[in-house]
Structures are given as structure tokens and as C-alpha cells.
Amino acid sequence: MKIIVLVKEVPDTYGERKLDLETGLADRAASESVLDEISERALEVALAHAGSAGSAGDVEVVVLSMAPESAAATIRKGLAMGAASAIHIADPDLAGADLGLTARTLAAAIRRAGFDLVITGNLSTDGSGGVLAAMLAELLEVPNVTALSSVEITADTVAGTRSTDDAAMRVSAPLPAVISITEALPDARLPNFKGIMAAKKKPFETLTAADLGIEPHDLSVAASILTAIAEKPPRAAGVKITDEGDGGTKIAEFLIENRLA
């Protein structure tokens, strides 16, 4: 079985986040870049299955990322955690790609590598699009099971639980398939020294858009266009309400005025 896990380098959640006012893209120099936590959890799902007695040692886990060349070290963390190999799509022409182009590029890489199961997070902490898994499944023409809070993988199916406000649904799909997981899944393992050293010798393939058959025309025609961008205005001073017997009325009026009630 071959499991491909999508991983993404993102600005540190606890660092400063800014947009480049010239391009509208994230200013990745504003803070340290890290492997997205939801990506780590998705990788942990694959590695846990690969290490289980039921897998019989025949599970290959591959990490896949579309990111700038500078993200190579971050992607290698996936190898240090235990993935067998990595695929890095690094092409300056893909900078600022919208979700449509990103999905087409990733789908081309997944087809090229071959797969039984693709695992992603439900949404990244920077873009928060939350639709990539569904787009990939559509392009790959395979079932899509989303927002799983538990995952069970067998030789020919994937199943799990999807939690909602009112209930928990049991869902499943035949393989090959694409699934997305939530933060309800366990924390990822930490790379140990042995894993870090082993990662240096594991296969690490770097691809361009041309390698994947993405034509120059595809790169120049965006399905979504940024029309305007402005820096977030400074936070205004709050409103202080002094209770002189009419505090409740003032609070209600404030909430109504600001469309909060």
C-alpha cells in the first residue's frame, strides 16, 4: 500500500503574520516557517498504520509538498518522523498559485507517484481554504471522506468518524481514496536522532511544473484574481460603559448598533 501525505510549510502560528502589500501573498520572512501541525497529524495517521501489526510492513509513506525551494529542510522533517520518501514541487512560476492551480499540480504529482490513499489536513493554518481534499478527489476521480476525527485503514478500505454538533457519523470508502483529518487525531511523534540521520539518505525528489505536464498557459491564467489589498487598520479604543442604573440598556444598544445581537 502506498500512502501519500500532503504536508505544508506555514508561518509559525505563534509568530507575526503579515501580507506582502505588493503581491497579496504571505510575507514568509516575517516569522519562522514550520511544518503545519495538521500536516504532522496527517503524517502520524499514515505512520501509525505503517507501524501497526496489521500492515505487515508493506506500507510505503510518502510526503508531498508544493512549496518554495527554501522549504526543503521543513519537508525533510517528515522524513525524520518516519516517511520513506519525499516529493517537493518547487517552481518559482507556481508562487501565489490559487487553489485550482495548486490542486491540479498536486493531483499531477500524485498520479505520477501512484497511490492507494492520500491523507491531508482539513485546512491549513495559513490559507484555511478547507477544500483541497475535495478538489483532489475530483481531479483524481476517487472517493473523498472529509473531516475525520478517527481513521481506520485496511487493505481495501478507509473508514472513520466525522463529528458534528449534533451527532457522530460513521463513514467509509473503498481505496484508492482521498481523506482529510481534523485536530482530534493524536499529536505527531517527535523526530529522534536516528530518524534525523536516516532522513539524509532517504529519497527526496524535486519537481517543477514542467515535470508534471503543467503548461505555461496554466501558470498564467488564474481562476481567481486579487482585486485589492490594504493593511489591517490599527485596533480602535474600546467603549467604556459606566453603569448608572441604565448599564443593561447601554450594552444592549451597543450590541444592536454594532450588529452583535
ABEGO torsion letter per residue (X at the ends): XBBBBBBBBBBBAABBBBBBAAAGBBBAAABBBBBBAAAAAAAAAAAAAAABAAAGGABBBBBBBBBBAAAAAAAAAAAAAGBABBBBBBBAAABGBBAAAAAAAAAAAAAAAEBABBBBBABBAAAGAGAAAAAAAAAAGBBBBBGBABBBBBAABBBEBBBBAABBBBBBBBOBBBBBBBAABBBBBBBBAAAAAAAAABBBBBBBAAAAGBBAAAAABBABBBABBBBBBBBBBBBBBBBAGAAAAAAAAAAAAAGAX
